[in-house]
Amino acid sequence: MFHGKKIVVVMPAYNAARTLEKTYREIPLDLVDEVVVTDDASSDQTVAEARRLGLRTLVHEKNRGYGANQKTCYAAALELDADVVVMLHPDYQYTPKLIPAMISLLTDGPFDVVLGSRILGGAARRGGMPPYKYIANRALTALQNLLCNAKLSEYHTGYRAFTREVLKQLPLLENSNDFVFDNQMLAQVLYHGFEIGEISCPAAYFEEASSINFRRSIQYGLGVVATSLQFRLQRWGWGSFPQFAAGGRGLQIAPPEESPPASASDAKRGDD
């Protein structure tokens, strides 16, 4: 518990066996009540590693996509009665050491959503973000700020924290199962008037860190443009889109069956 609030960290995983333990070891477990791993049909030993660490592990039998994996994460967190949910990638690209600051801005501050921004303070450049990704990030963010009437430093970070109310209210099931889910979710947050805070977040780029190839990056960029235009058209009353329309489908689903828990000796941190 943190200030009387239940904190759940969710980690949408895909082939993260080599970095999962390193990421988990830095989560402040004195503040976090539950850690949930959702595996999107990894081809490596991600599930075995998560079970060895004693983590609550949910498994997709078939690969559903990054967006679908997040839907499972958030549904599981709501099932656990989380008050605050932190999404942390298990590839160690984002440092878990920012979790206390992020959750405090939700439990004590004026925010409903907190983003770990790679742009604030020049964190992206220090972390080695490829130049083409940095330029695309800045261009897409500028466009989305214009169309969504916002002033975020970036929309494309994968390090996010939400209050329970946000996850219950947003029609997340109307969003894509692919990478553009991230962007659609932030557009919904803005559309529904929730307050977003940002903190500077260093990010590391290395072989094991997750990434999408150039073709998928182009698809994602086009999806961002489409999402921004749909947001503006919906605001003007010139269109109606499921992810913004009243009565959209929210997370009214049960998570997949939980994997068997590890033994108590395996679950202890620092044994190995």
N, C-alpha and C positions, 0 to 999 in steps of 0.2 A: 504494500500500500504506500501511496505517496499523498500525504495530506488527506487521508481518508478516501482516496480514489484508487480503484483497481486498475493496474497498468498491465497491458498485454503487448508484447513484442511479437510481430508476425514476420516470418521470413519466407517469401515466395522463392522456392529453390528450383534450379534446373542445372544439373551437372555441377554442383557446388561442393563435392566431396572434399576437395583439397583445401578449401578455405572456410568451410562451415565451422569447424572447431575454433579456429583462430578468431572468427567473428563472435562466436558465442562466448568465448572466454572473456571478452571485454565488455559484455553487457553488464550493467550494474544491477546484479541480482538482489541487492539490498533494497532496491526501489521497484523492481519489476516482479510481478506476481506470477506471470506465465510467459513462456516462450513457445510459440507454435511454428513448426516448419510445415509448409505445404509443398509437396514435390510434384512437379509436372511431368511425370514419366521420364525421369532422368535415366540415362544409359550408363551412368557410373554408379558409385557406391554411396550416393547422397543419402538414400533412405537408411542404409545400414549404419552410416556414420551418425545420423540423427538419432537413431535408436540406441546406438552405443552411448551417446551422450545423455540418454534418458529424456529426450525432448518429446513433447506431444507432437506426433507426426501424422499428417494426413497425406494420402497418396492418390494422385490421378492415375488410373490404369492406362489411360491414353493421353498423349500430349494434347492439351486444350488451348495453350497459348498463355502469354504473360498476363493479359487482362483477366482471363478466366481463373488463373492462379490467384490473382488478387481478390477476386470475388469469393473464392474459397477461404482465403485468409480472413477477410473481414467478417464473413458469415460465422466462422469459427470463433472469432474474438467476441462477437455479439452473443453467441451461445454461451460463452464463458462469463458473461455479464461484465465485460470490460467497460470502464469509464473513459479510459484513454487508450488509444491503439497507435503503436509506432510501427511503421513498415520499414524494415531494415533489410537490405539485400545481403544474402549470406556469402557474397563473393569478396567481402572486405574492401570494396571500393569506397564505402563510406564508413567513417569511424563511429563505433557504438558509444564512444565517450561523450558524444553530444546529447545522448538520451536524457540525462537529468535536466539540461537546459531546455530541451524541447518540451518535456512534459510539464515543467514548471510554468512555461508560457501558456499552457492550456488550463492547468489547475488553478493558477494564481493570477494569470494575466488576462488581457481582454480578447484573446484569440480563440478561434474554433479549430483552426488548422495551422500547423507550423511546418515550414519547408526548410530543409537544409540546402541552402543556395551555394552552388559552386562559383557563382559570379561575384557575390559580395566579397570585398576585400581581395579580389584577384586570386581566389582559391583555385579556380580552374587552371589558370596559367601555371601556378606553382605545382599543381598536381600532374601536369603534363597532358592536359586535354589536347587532342590533335587540333591543329589550326582550323581545318575545315569544319570540325564539329563546333568549335567556339564561334566561328563566323555564322554558321547556320543557327546556333542557339540564340545569338544576339538578334539576328534578323527575324526569326520566328517569334521571339519574345516581343520585339518592337511591334510587329503586326498584331499579335494577340492583345497586347496592352491597348492598342488603338481601338480595336474592334470590341473589346470587352470592357473598355473604360476603366482600366486598372493600372497599377504601377509596380508590378512584380519585377524582380531582377531576373528571374527565369521561371519557366513553366515545365522544365524538362528533367528536373532532379527526381531521382527515385527514392529519396530519403524524406519521409513525410510522417506527420503525427496528426491524429484526428480525435475529436471528442466523439463519444458514443452518439450524441444527437446528430452529428453530421452523417455518420454512417447509416443511421436509421432513416434519415429523411431523404437522402439522395437516391434517385432511381438508378442505381448502379447496374441493374440487370439489363438496362436499355443500352449500355455501352458495349463497345467492341470487346472481343476476347483477345485482341492483338495488342501491340505496343501502344497504340493511340489511346487505349483506355486511360492511361495516366493523364493525358491532356484533356480528354473528355471529362474526367472527374474534376479537375481544377476548374474547368469552364462551368460545371454544375455548381461547384462551391460558390463561385462568383455570382452566378445567376440567382442563387437562392439567398444571397446577401450575407453569407458567413464571412467572418473576419479572418484574414490570413496574415500570419507573421512569418518572418524569415530570419534565419541566422546564418552566418558565414560557415561554410562546411568544406574542409579540404577533401579532395577526392583523388584517389590513386588510380592510375592507368597502368595495368600490367597484364601479363599473359592470361592469368586466371580470372581477371575481372570480366564480367559479362559485357557483351557489346553486340551490336547488330551490324551486319555488313552494309555496304554502300547502297545496294538495291533496296534493302529494308529501310534504310535511313531515308531514302527518297519517298518511299511509301508512307513512312511516318510523317515526314514533312508535309506531304499533300493532305494527310489526315488532319494535321494541325490546322492548316489553312481552311479546310472544310468545316472543322469544328468551330473555328472563330467566326466564319461567315454565318453558320447556322445560329450561333449565339446572337449575332447582330440582327439577323432577319427575324428571329423569334422575339427579340426585344422590340423591334419595330412593328410587330404584328403582321409581317409579310410572309410568314411561314410557320409551320408547326412541326417540330421534330421530337421524336419519342424521348430523347434524353433530357429535353427541357419542358416537355408538355406536362400539364397537371395529370396526376394519376399514373405516372410512369411506374414501372415495376421496381420495387426495392428488394433488399436482401431478406426475402421471406423463405429462405431455403436452409435445410440442415446441411452441415458439412459432411464430407465423406467419412466413412467409418475410420475411427482412430486406430492406429497401429498398436500392437501390443507394447506395453511399457517395458523399458529396460529394467534390469535388476538394480537394487539399491546401490550395490557396489559400483556398477557401471555408471550410475547417475551422478556419483559424487565428482565434483570438479577437482582437478588437480591430482587424481589417482594415477594417471598415466604420465 
